[in-house]
């Protein structure tokens, strides 16, 4: 009888813990900050400046840190070597003027498609 009571207590505790986590609201500030950064970078990185021979369908993923002065630092980057160097160069030349984004780290996904 004691093992059954222990098992029931453990399952009930696990159920209440799961319900508590599910009832916790999602922090919308992170979602809004990502949208603001996406809006700030939209249209500023295009592969039309690359040579025609270098253009292809690819994707570059970068971990971007926004300094307190608004400049972007690339902490980590992954992708095709030509596009990786191009995106990193473009990000170093940009400055973000939104105070809500300063001091935060984001993951940016840059998709390049040829027609």
C-alpha positions in Angstrom: 0.0 0.0 0.0 2.9 2.4 0.8 4.5 2.1 -2.7 1.1 2.9 -4.3 0.8 6.0 -2.1 4.3 7.1 -3.0 3.7 6.6 -6.7 0.4 8.5 -6.5 2.1 11.4 -4.7 4.9 11.5 -7.2 2.5 11.5 -10.2 0.3 14.2 -8.6 3.4 16.4 -7.9 4.6 15.9 -11.4 1.2 16.8 -12.8 0.9 19.9 -10.7 4.5 21.0 -11.7 3.7 20.5 -15.4 0.4 22.4 -15.1 2.3 25.3 -13.4 4.8 25.5 -16.2 2.1 25.4 -18.8 0.2 28.2 -17.1 3.2 30.5 -17.0 2.8 33.3 -19.7 5.4 33.7 -22.4 7.6 36.7 -22.2 6.6 38.9 -25.2 9.5 41.3 -24.8 11.9 38.8 -26.4 9.5 38.2 -29.3 9.1 42.0 -29.8 12.8 42.6 -29.6 13.4 39.9 -32.3 10.8 41.6 -34.5 12.4 45.0 -34.0 15.9 43.7 -34.9 14.5 41.9 -38.0 12.8 45.1 -39.0 16.0 47.1 -38.5 18.0 44.6 -40.7 15.4 44.0 -43.3 16.6 44.8 -46.8 20.1 45.8 -45.7 21.7 42.5 -46.5 21.3 41.3 -50.1 23.4 39.1 -52.2 22.9 41.3 -55.3 26.3 42.9 -54.4 28.1 39.5 -54.8 29.5 38.3 -58.1 27.0 36.4 -60.3 29.1 33.3 -60.1 29.1 33.3 -56.3 25.3 33.6 -55.9 23.5 30.5 -54.9 20.7 29.3 -52.7 22.1 29.2 -49.2 21.5 30.2 -45.6 23.7 31.8 -43.0 23.0 31.6 -39.3 24.7 34.1 -36.9 24.7 34.8 -33.2 24.6 38.6 -33.0 25.3 40.8 -30.0 24.1 44.4 -30.0 26.7 46.5 -28.0 25.7 49.3 -25.7 26.8 51.8 -28.4 24.5 50.1 -31.0 27.2 48.3 -33.1 26.7 44.7 -33.9 29.2 42.0 -32.9 29.1 38.5 -34.5 29.7 36.0 -31.7 29.3 32.9 -34.0 28.4 32.4 -37.6 27.7 29.3 -39.7 27.2 28.9 -43.4 28.8 29.0 -46.9 32.3 30.6 -46.6 31.6 33.3 -49.2 28.2 34.3 -47.7 29.5 34.0 -44.2 32.2 36.5 -44.8 29.8 38.8 -46.7 27.2 38.7 -43.9 29.8 39.3 -41.2 31.2 42.3 -43.1 27.7 43.8 -43.6 26.8 43.3 -39.9 30.0 45.0 -38.7 29.1 48.1 -40.8 25.6 48.4 -39.3 24.5 50.4 -36.3 21.2 49.8 -34.4 19.6 52.9 -32.8 16.8 51.1 -30.8 17.5 51.3 -27.1 15.5 48.2 -26.3 17.9 46.1 -28.3 21.1 47.3 -26.7 23.0 44.7 -24.7 21.1 41.7 -26.0 22.0 38.7 -28.1 20.0 37.4 -31.0 20.1 34.5 -33.5 19.8 35.8 -37.1 19.0 33.6 -40.0 19.8 35.1 -43.4 18.4 33.2 -46.4 19.7 33.9 -49.9 17.8 32.6 -53.0 18.6 33.0 -56.7 15.9 33.2 -59.3 
